[in-house]
Amino acid sequence: MARRNLGTMAALALLAGMLGACQTSLPPPPRFADIALGNEAPIRLNVATVDVVDEYLPPLKAPNVDHEFPVKIATTAARWGDQRLRAVGNSGSVRVTIKDASAIATDLPKTSGLTGMFTNQQAVRYDARVEMIVEIRDDHGFAVASAEATATRSRTVPEDITLNGRDRVFYEMTEALMKDEDAALSKNIHAFMQRYIQ
């Protein structure tokens, strides 16, 4: 009886060790920092305040995947307004409105037969989009100047991509998307709001 109990205990210890090894072999989930929004100095505007309004309502269901991004497009867009615009005046305001901050997944057709079986095919295309409007408003709330821009980015991923790999793709898409949006908005602000730039 004692030998049987010792054998059972040894088997349980071996099983626990194997389970522990399986758990520790999984890579830790990556941590993603806030996305840098360029090294340029903030755009100084002759207004008293900077207001950011997020009008985008994520559907939180397929085909949308923006709610699954490790760093949300809308969050980064809001940070853009806080970091890239500086109020240096005594009246009026600048309002940044986030109209769209979406990402949609589309399943891609796959090759069938032997070729498909032995090929790591591209399985999903992700399409991300951000649309923002910047407005100078007077003390009565009326828009007296505006600039807007829209940026889009697309990526495809293979069928064997891991969850961590997918999160990395999402992060890189947000980073590239906001780099494009920053360049376009900055250009348009200088073009259409020149009289308010200090």
Contacts in CASP RR format, 6 or more apart in sequence:
PFRMAT RR
TARGET T0000
AUTHOR 0000-0000-0000
METHOD contacts of the structure
MODEL  1
MARRNLGTMAALALLAGMLGACQTSLPPPPRFADIALGNEAPIRLNVATV
DVVDEYLPPLKAPNVDHEFPVKIATTAARWGDQRLRAVGNSGSVRVTIKD
ASAIATDLPKTSGLTGMFTNQQAVRYDARVEMIVEIRDDHGFAVASAEAT
ATRSRTVPEDITLNGRDRVFYEMTEALMKDEDAALSKNIHAFMQRYIQ
27 164 0 8 1.000
29 163 0 8 1.000
29 164 0 8 1.000
29 167 0 8 1.000
30 70 0 8 1.000
30 164 0 8 1.000
30 167 0 8 1.000
30 168 0 8 1.000
32 70 0 8 1.000
32 71 0 8 1.000
32 167 0 8 1.000
32 171 0 8 1.000
34 71 0 8 1.000
34 76 0 8 1.000
34 79 0 8 1.000
35 71 0 8 1.000
35 76 0 8 1.000
35 79 0 8 1.000
35 171 0 8 1.000
35 174 0 8 1.000
35 175 0 8 1.000
35 178 0 8 1.000
37 76 0 8 1.000
37 79 0 8 1.000
37 80 0 8 1.000
37 83 0 8 1.000
37 84 0 8 1.000
37 178 0 8 1.000
37 182 0 8 1.000
38 179 0 8 1.000
38 182 0 8 1.000
40 84 0 8 1.000
40 186 0 8 1.000
42 83 0 8 1.000
42 84 0 8 1.000
42 85 0 8 1.000
42 86 0 8 1.000
43 84 0 8 1.000
43 85 0 8 1.000
43 86 0 8 1.000
43 186 0 8 1.000
43 189 0 8 1.000
43 190 0 8 1.000
43 197 0 8 1.000
44 86 0 8 1.000
44 88 0 8 1.000
44 197 0 8 1.000
44 198 0 8 1.000
45 85 0 8 1.000
45 86 0 8 1.000
45 87 0 8 1.000
45 88 0 8 1.000
45 89 0 8 1.000
45 94 0 8 1.000
45 136 0 8 1.000
45 193 0 8 1.000
45 196 0 8 1.000
45 197 0 8 1.000
45 198 0 8 1.000
46 88 0 8 1.000
46 89 0 8 1.000
46 196 0 8 1.000
46 197 0 8 1.000
46 198 0 8 1.000
47 87 0 8 1.000
47 88 0 8 1.000
47 89 0 8 1.000
47 91 0 8 1.000
47 92 0 8 1.000
47 93 0 8 1.000
47 94 0 8 1.000
47 136 0 8 1.000
47 137 0 8 1.000
47 196 0 8 1.000
48 87 0 8 1.000
48 89 0 8 1.000
48 90 0 8 1.000
48 91 0 8 1.000
48 92 0 8 1.000
48 93 0 8 1.000
49 87 0 8 1.000
49 92 0 8 1.000
49 93 0 8 1.000
49 94 0 8 1.000
50 81 0 8 1.000
50 82 0 8 1.000
50 85 0 8 1.000
50 86 0 8 1.000
50 87 0 8 1.000
50 93 0 8 1.000
50 94 0 8 1.000
50 96 0 8 1.000
51 93 0 8 1.000
51 94 0 8 1.000
51 95 0 8 1.000
51 96 0 8 1.000
52 78 0 8 1.000
52 81 0 8 1.000
52 82 0 8 1.000
52 95 0 8 1.000
52 96 0 8 1.000
52 98 0 8 1.000
53 95 0 8 1.000
53 96 0 8 1.000
53 97 0 8 1.000
53 98 0 8 1.000
54 74 0 8 1.000
54 77 0 8 1.000
54 78 0 8 1.000
54 98 0 8 1.000
54 101 0 8 1.000
55 97 0 8 1.000
55 98 0 8 1.000
55 99 0 8 1.000
56 74 0 8 1.000
56 98 0 8 1.000
56 99 0 8 1.000
56 100 0 8 1.000
56 101 0 8 1.000
56 102 0 8 1.000
58 64 0 8 1.000
58 66 0 8 1.000
58 67 0 8 1.000
58 74 0 8 1.000
58 101 0 8 1.000
58 102 0 8 1.000
60 67 0 8 1.000
62 105 0 8 1.000
63 104 0 8 1.000
63 105 0 8 1.000
63 106 0 8 1.000
64 102 0 8 1.000
64 103 0 8 1.000
64 104 0 8 1.000
64 105 0 8 1.000
65 103 0 8 1.000
65 104 0 8 1.000
65 105 0 8 1.000
65 126 0 8 1.000
65 170 0 8 1.000
66 72 0 8 1.000
66 73 0 8 1.000
66 74 0 8 1.000
66 101 0 8 1.000
66 102 0 8 1.000
66 103 0 8 1.000
66 128 0 8 1.000
68 170 0 8 1.000
69 103 0 8 1.000
69 167 0 8 1.000
69 170 0 8 1.000
69 171 0 8 1.000
69 173 0 8 1.000
69 174 0 8 1.000
70 167 0 8 1.000
70 170 0 8 1.000
70 171 0 8 1.000
71 170 0 8 1.000
71 171 0 8 1.000
71 174 0 8 1.000
72 101 0 8 1.000
72 174 0 8 1.000
73 101 0 8 1.000
73 102 0 8 1.000
73 103 0 8 1.000
73 128 0 8 1.000
73 130 0 8 1.000
73 174 0 8 1.000
73 177 0 8 1.000
73 178 0 8 1.000
74 98 0 8 1.000
74 101 0 8 1.000
76 174 0 8 1.000
76 178 0 8 1.000
77 96 0 8 1.000
77 98 0 8 1.000
77 101 0 8 1.000
77 130 0 8 1.000
77 132 0 8 1.000
77 178 0 8 1.000
77 181 0 8 1.000
78 96 0 8 1.000
78 98 0 8 1.000
80 96 0 8 1.000
80 132 0 8 1.000
80 178 0 8 1.000
80 181 0 8 1.000
80 182 0 8 1.000
80 185 0 8 1.000
81 96 0 8 1.000
84 182 0 8 1.000
84 185 0 8 1.000
84 186 0 8 1.000
85 94 0 8 1.000
85 96 0 8 1.000
85 134 0 8 1.000
87 93 0 8 1.000
87 94 0 8 1.000
88 198 0 8 1.000
89 198 0 8 1.000
91 138 0 8 1.000
91 139 0 8 1.000
92 136 0 8 1.000
92 137 0 8 1.000
92 138 0 8 1.000
92 139 0 8 1.000
92 141 0 8 1.000
93 136 0 8 1.000
93 137 0 8 1.000
93 141 0 8 1.000
94 134 0 8 1.000
94 135 0 8 1.000
94 136 0 8 1.000
94 137 0 8 1.000
95 134 0 8 1.000
95 135 0 8 1.000
95 137 0 8 1.000
95 143 0 8 1.000
96 132 0 8 1.000
96 133 0 8 1.000
96 134 0 8 1.000
97 132 0 8 1.000
97 133 0 8 1.000
97 134 0 8 1.000
97 135 0 8 1.000
98 130 0 8 1.000
98 131 0 8 1.000
98 132 0 8 1.000
99 131 0 8 1.000
99 132 0 8 1.000
99 133 0 8 1.000
100 129 0 8 1.000
100 130 0 8 1.000
100 131 0 8 1.000
100 150 0 8 1.000
101 129 0 8 1.000
101 130 0 8 1.000
101 131 0 8 1.000
102 128 0 8 1.000
102 129 0 8 1.000
103 126 0 8 1.000
103 127 0 8 1.000
103 128 0 8 1.000
103 129 0 8 1.000
103 170 0 8 1.000
103 173 0 8 1.000
104 126 0 8 1.000
104 127 0 8 1.000
105 124 0 8 1.000
105 125 0 8 1.000
105 126 0 8 1.000
106 124 0 8 1.000
106 125 0 8 1.000
106 126 0 8 1.000
106 127 0 8 1.000
107 123 0 8 1.000
107 124 0 8 1.000
108 121 0 8 1.000
108 122 0 8 1.000
108 123 0 8 1.000
108 124 0 8 1.000
108 125 0 8 1.000
108 156 0 8 1.000
110 116 0 8 1.000
110 121 0 8 1.000
110 123 0 8 1.000
110 159 0 8 1.000
111 119 0 8 1.000
111 121 0 8 1.000
120 158 0 8 1.000
120 159 0 8 1.000
120 160 0 8 1.000
121 158 0 8 1.000
121 159 0 8 1.000
122 156 0 8 1.000
122 157 0 8 1.000
122 158 0 8 1.000
122 159 0 8 1.000
123 156 0 8 1.000
123 157 0 8 1.000
123 158 0 8 1.000
123 159 0 8 1.000
123 161 0 8 1.000
124 156 0 8 1.000
124 157 0 8 1.000
125 154 0 8 1.000
125 155 0 8 1.000
125 156 0 8 1.000
126 154 0 8 1.000
126 155 0 8 1.000
126 156 0 8 1.000
126 157 0 8 1.000
126 169 0 8 1.000
126 170 0 8 1.000
126 173 0 8 1.000
127 152 0 8 1.000
127 153 0 8 1.000
127 154 0 8 1.000
128 152 0 8 1.000
128 153 0 8 1.000
128 154 0 8 1.000
128 173 0 8 1.000
128 174 0 8 1.000
128 177 0 8 1.000
129 150 0 8 1.000
129 151 0 8 1.000
129 152 0 8 1.000
129 177 0 8 1.000
130 150 0 8 1.000
130 151 0 8 1.000
130 177 0 8 1.000
130 178 0 8 1.000
130 181 0 8 1.000
131 148 0 8 1.000
131 149 0 8 1.000
131 150 0 8 1.000
132 148 0 8 1.000
132 149 0 8 1.000
132 150 0 8 1.000
132 181 0 8 1.000
132 185 0 8 1.000
133 146 0 8 1.000
133 147 0 8 1.000
133 148 0 8 1.000
134 146 0 8 1.000
134 147 0 8 1.000
134 148 0 8 1.000
134 185 0 8 1.000
134 188 0 8 1.000
134 189 0 8 1.000
134 193 0 8 1.000
135 143 0 8 1.000
135 145 0 8 1.000
135 146 0 8 1.000
136 143 0 8 1.000
136 144 0 8 1.000
136 145 0 8 1.000
136 146 0 8 1.000
136 193 0 8 1.000
136 196 0 8 1.000
137 143 0 8 1.000
137 144 0 8 1.000
138 144 0 8 1.000
145 192 0 8 1.000
145 193 0 8 1.000
145 195 0 8 1.000
145 196 0 8 1.000
146 192 0 8 1.000
146 193 0 8 1.000
147 185 0 8 1.000
147 188 0 8 1.000
147 189 0 8 1.000
147 191 0 8 1.000
147 192 0 8 1.000
147 193 0 8 1.000
148 185 0 8 1.000
148 188 0 8 1.000
149 181 0 8 1.000
149 184 0 8 1.000
149 185 0 8 1.000
149 187 0 8 1.000
149 188 0 8 1.000
150 181 0 8 1.000
150 184 0 8 1.000
151 177 0 8 1.000
151 178 0 8 1.000
151 180 0 8 1.000
151 181 0 8 1.000
151 184 0 8 1.000
152 177 0 8 1.000
153 173 0 8 1.000
153 176 0 8 1.000
153 177 0 8 1.000
153 180 0 8 1.000
155 169 0 8 1.000
155 172 0 8 1.000
155 173 0 8 1.000
157 166 0 8 1.000
157 169 0 8 1.000
161 169 0 8 1.000
189 197 0 8 1.000
190 197 0 8 1.000
END
